[in-house]
Amino acid sequence: MTSPHPILIAGGGIGGLATALVLARDGHAVTVLEQAASFGEIGAGIQLGPNIFKMFAWLGLTDVVSKVSFFPPGLGMNDVRTGEKVVRVPLGDVSRATYGFPYGVIYRADLHQVFLDACRELPNITLRTDAKLESFEQTADSVRVRLANGETLPGVALIGADGLWSKVREAVVGDGKPRVSGHIAYRAVLKREDVPAHLWSDDVLLWGGEKTHLVHYPLRRGELFNLVAVFHSSKYDEGWNTFGDPAELTERFQGACPQVRELLGKIETWKMWVLCDREPVKNWTDRRVTLLGDAAHPMLQYLAQGAGQAIEDAVVLREALRFARNDVPLAFQKYQQARYLRTGRVQLTARFYGDIYHAAGVQRELRNQLFQGGQESAGFAGLKWMYDGIEPSKLFQ
């Protein structure tokens, strides 16, 4: 770009850093504005489907990500009340044979650190903390951001990667607060030695039941055990780091099978967050300003694709800028056009899978019958459209 100003990115999470990395590798000057006092990531484990590992290969990050990942042999679902097996889908070699890439799990902070380390190696990336975006304005050839401390920064473009409660989205889309799903997630991590042998599983294992489910899997090469318990609730607290109420969790899972109740009893302190998303939108761009990741298409966690779709966004955005020869408004339009149907499908399908996991009555019986009868998989094969991923080089031909 001929402008002396950098591309500004609001938000230093996984999506923001992935975008900074791919754009800086193309020679762009990039400034990342993180509102917190330091770069970091809140949360525990996340799942990485083959479509995400496809992006790691494209980014040359496969080896470094694999070193801090765990590769489960299977993806399973049990009934939370009876303990019966509903379905198990093999991963490992099956994932590689089907999609060309593995299915893994990783500590969210470890994945964030991979991108942070990669960004720190590039001199054309400026990483700023305590830099909360307050507002912005734009002209025909620039954007000016105003921070909460009163400082103003010029940029050639602004990318809002500032999450579910995005200030940039508020100005671009203006669709109010996120949609509250009525589901709450409690998360915790155990050391391996604190998990009884009969409760340990190398699989990603989900115990599904009426308005509740528990999912668990190993992290950090099997050194840790990640647990996420989800149930329906009317509570609403903005944020991701509130302490949960163990008594409420016990009450919600009182009808669960002994294995689930024993595992939940091992946790003394839970962190909770309210699950929210938004309706899919076709436009999240205004001239030199666009959105990315949760700011553009926040989704419920039932497909484990939030971080993955943000990384795909970053790759597509770079390809769009190349195609448009750095014509920012044109590139941003091409980028969102290439993304909104795919990300919208993930958003809506994630809601549907929440219903599947939390089914009761006839729905539960039908789910179990179909899955146990082999007529359907627990999503792995049925989501081939998602796990096949994207082909960056073929997007804008």
N, C-alpha and C positions, 0 to 999 in steps of 0.2 A: 504494500500500500504506500502511496505517496505522502499520506498524512504523517506528521511528526508525532501524533498522539497514539497512545496504545489502545488496544481493545480492552475494555473494562469488563470484568466478570464479577458480579455481585454474588458472593457465596463461595466459601472455600471447602465445601464438602467433596464427596467423591465425584459428582458431576462437574462441579466447577473446576476442580484440579485436572480431571481428564480433559476437559475442554482447553484449559490453559496449555496442557502438555501438547496436544495435537496441533494447536494453532501456532505455538512457539516453534515447534519442529518445522513448520512451514515458513518460518522466518518472521512471523508477526511479533511485535512487541505486545506483551500482555501484562495487565495489572489485575491481580486477584484481591478483592476487597472482602475480608472476613470480619464479621461484626464482633466475634468473640475475642478474648484477650490472647488466645493462642490457637493454632491450628490443631484440630483434633476431631474425633468422631464419637458420638454418643451411640450406645447400643451394643448388642452382643453379636451373635452369629448371623450371617446371611448365606443364602444358597446361591450358587453360581451355576446356571444352566449352561449347556453347550453353546448356546448363542453368545454368551458372555465370554467364554473361553475363545471363541472365534475372534472376538474383538481383541483379547489379550494377544493372540497370535499376530494379528494385524498390527498391533502396537509394539510388538517385540517384548512383551512383558510376561510371557508364559512361564518361563523358568522362575523368575522372582516371585510370581504369584503362587506357583505350585509349591514352592518351598515353605510357604506359610498356610497352605490349604490342607484339607483332609478330603479324601476321595471315598465316599461311602459306597459299599457294594450294592446297595439297594435302596429303593424308595417304597416305604410301606405305609399301610393304614390298618389300624385295628379299631374295633368298636370300644368306645371309652367305658361303656357300662358292663358289657359282657366279657371284654378282653379278647373276643374272637378275632381272628385274622380276617380282614375284608379283602385285601389285595396286597401283593408285593411285586414290584417291577424291578428287575435287575438293572443295575447301572454299569459302572466299570467298562468292560469291553463292549457291552451292548450299546452304551452311549457312544463310544468311539466308532463302532461299526455303523451305527445308524446316522450319526450327525458329523462324524469326523473329529469330535472333541469330547472331553470328559464332562462329568457332572461333579461339582465339588462344593464344599462348604468352607467358610472362612470367617475369622473374627473381623467384624466391620472395621475396627481400628487398624488391623493389619493391612487390609486392602487400601484404606485411606493413606497409610504410611507409604505403601508402594508408590502411589501417585505423588505424594508429597516429596519423597526422595527424588523421584524422576524430575519433578518441577524444579527442585533446588539445584539441579545440575545444569540448568539452562540459564544463561546470563540474561536472556531477553524476557524472563518472567520476573515480575516484582510481586512479592507476597507481602500483603499488609494485614495486620491485625488491628483490633479496636477501630475498625473502619466500617461503621454501619451506614448503609445507604438510607438517606432520608427522602430524597426526591431527585428528579432529573429533568432536564429539558434538552431539546435537540434542534439543530438547524439542518440545512440541506446537506452539510458535509461533516457534522460533528455532533457529539453528545457531551453534555456537561452534567456531572453528578455532584450533588451536594450531600456531604456526610453529616451525621448527627452532631459532630463537633464544630460544624460551620464551615469546614474546609470544602473547597470545590475542586473538582478534578476534570480535566478535559479528556475526551476519548473519541476515537473514530467510530466506535460502536459500543453498545452495552448489551451484555448477555446476563439475564436474570436467572441465576442458578441458586436462588435464595430460598428454596424449599416451599413447603406447604403453605406457609403464611407469607408468601412473597410480597414484598413492597413493590417490586417491579410489575408483577401481575396485577396488583391493585390498580396501577396506572394504565396498563395496556389492555387488560380484559375487563376489570372492574366488576367481577361477579361475586363480590362479598366474601363471607367466611366460607371455609371448607364445609363439605357435606359430612355431617357426623353419622357414622354407620350404626352406632348403638353397640359397638363391640369394643371391649377393652382388652389390651394385651399386657400380661405380666411377664417380665423376662428376668432370668437369673442364670448364673454360670456356676457349676460345681467343678472342683478338682477331681481328676479321675479316681483318686484314692477314696474320695468321699461318696462314690457311687457304688452300691452293692453289686457284686458280680452278676446276680440274677436280673438286675435292672438295666445293666449296660447293653447298648446296642450300637454297632457300627453303622447301621442303616440310618437314614433320615426317616424317622418313624412318627407318624401322626395318629393320635388316638382321638377319633371323631365321635361326637355325640350331640344330643339335643342342646343347642345354644352354647356349647362348650367344645373346646378341643385343646389338646396338649401336643406339642411337637418337640422332639429332642433329637440331637445328633452331636457327634464329637467335634471338637475344634482343635486347632494347633497340633496337628499330627496325632491327635488322640489324647492330648494332655488334659483337655478340659471337656466338659459336657454342657452343652447349651440347652436351656429349656425355655419355651415360650408357651404360656397358658393363656387362652383366649376365652372370653365369655361375654354374654350380652349384658349391657348395663346402661343406665341413663346418665352416668357420670360424664362430665366433660371438663377437662383441664387442658389448656393449650400447652404444648411442649412434649418432651420425650423423656424426661428424667425425674418424674415424680415418684415418691415412694408409694408402693402398693400396700394394701391392707390384707395381711395373711388370713385374718378371720373371714373376710369376704370370699377370698379364694377357696378356703376350706368349705364354706357353705355352698358355693357354686358347684364344687366337685364332690359333694357328699355322696352322690349316687354312683361315683366312678368305681371301677374295679379296683381290687386291692393293690395291684402293681402301680397304678397311677397315683392313688392316694399315698402310698409309701414314698414314691419319688417326690411328690409335691411336699411331703413332710420333711424332706431333707433341707429345704430352703428356709432360712430365717428372714432374709431381707430380699424383697422384690422391688424392681423398678417397673413402673407402669406407664403406658401411654394410650391415649384414645385413638382408635383407628378412624381415619378420615380419608376421603378422597374428594374429587370434584367431577362434575359432568364433563365428558369430553367436549372440547371445542375445536373448531376448524382453524381459527385464527388466534395466534398468540404472538403476533409480530406487529410492530408499528415502526415502519421505515428503518431506522438504524438501531432499533431495540427489539430483542427477541427473548424468549424464555426457553428454559432447558430443564430436564429432569422433573422433579416434583413441582417446580414452579409452573411448568407447562402442562403436565399430565399426572398429577398425584394419583396413586392407585393403592388399593388395599393390598395387604401383604400375602394374600392367599396363593399367588403364583410366584412369589419370591423374585419379582422382576424389577423392583423400583430402581436399584442401583444399576442393574444391567441395561435397562432402557435409557438411563441417563448417559451411560457410556456409549451406547449406540448413537444417541443424540450427538455426542461430541464428534464422533467419527463422521456422521452424515453432514454436520455443520462444516467441517473442514472440506469435505468433498464439494459442498455447495459453493463455498468461497472460491475454490479452485475453478469450478465450472463457470462461475460468474465473473472470473478474472478480478476478484476482489471488489466488485460492485456490491457493497454491503446490502442495500435494500433488496436488490434482486436475489442475492445469495440467501438472505433470511427468508424470503418468500419461497424459494426453491426448497430450502431446508424444511420448513414446516409442512409444505405440500408433500414431501417425501415421508413425513413422520406421522401426521395426525391420524390417519386411518389405522396404522399399526399400533400406535400407542393407545388410541381409543379402544381398539379391540382388546388389548391387554387390560385396560381399566375395567371394561364391562365384563370380561371373562373372569377377572379376579372376584368381582361381586358374586358371580354365579357359583364359583368354587367355594366361596364362603357358605352359601346355602347348602352345597353338597356336604361339606364337612360337618355342618351343624344340623343336619337333617333329623327329623323326628317322625314317628308314626309311619304312614305308608311310604313317605319319601325315603326314610331310613331303610325300610325293608327292600324297596326297589333298588336303592343304591347298592346295598350289600349283595342282593341277588345278581345284579348285573356285573358287579366287580368280581364276585366270587366265581361266577359262571364263565369268566374269561371273555365275555362279550364286549367288555369295555376295560380300559386300563384306568388307573388312578390318575390319569392326566398326561402321563409321560408320552405315550404314543399319540394320544388324542390332541396333544398340543404341538404336533410336529411343525405346524405353521410358525409357531413362536420359536421353537428350539432350532429350526433350520437357520435362523438368524438372517442377516442382511449381507449383500455383496456390495461393499462400498464403491468399487470401481465401475459397477454397472448401473448406478443410480441415475447418473446424469449424462447419458450418452446421446 
